[in-house]
Amino acid sequence: MTLESPASCPSAEKRAAPRGDLWREVSSLTAEADFAQWFGADRPVEIEVGCGKGSFLVVAARTRPEVSFVGVETEGKYMKIARMKIEKRGIATVRFVHGDFVYFLLNHVAPAAVSAYHF
């Protein structure tokens, strides 16, 4: 039996490599979130609390590319699904924070930095 390397598998070419800049652990943040740096652009930021599998983020980011979106979720398995959806579609205006929203908001988000919250 011969095993093919992942690079030679046809499906490997179709899958995008995970982008390390998409996902942040709230426990690893040490300062106030610099959203302009996170996104490489200074745009309005909207946060979805409990982003789950990312369905809202996909639709919102596709219809409003002038806005940066941050999805916050405590369940890692859902965050992975959401991340895969964003990567598959090549959406550049979404980032994720894995962890407690209240902690993230109180310790890492300036009140004036967010233009809207989605619950």
Salt bridges, closest charged atoms under 4 A:
ASP21 OD2 - ARG19 NH2 3.15
ASP21 OD2 - ARG95 NH2 3.61
GLU25 OE1 - HIS98 ND1 2.81
GLU46 OE2 - ARG64 NH2 2.36
GLU46 OE1 - HIS118 NE2 2.60
GLU87 OE2 - ARG83 NE 3.19
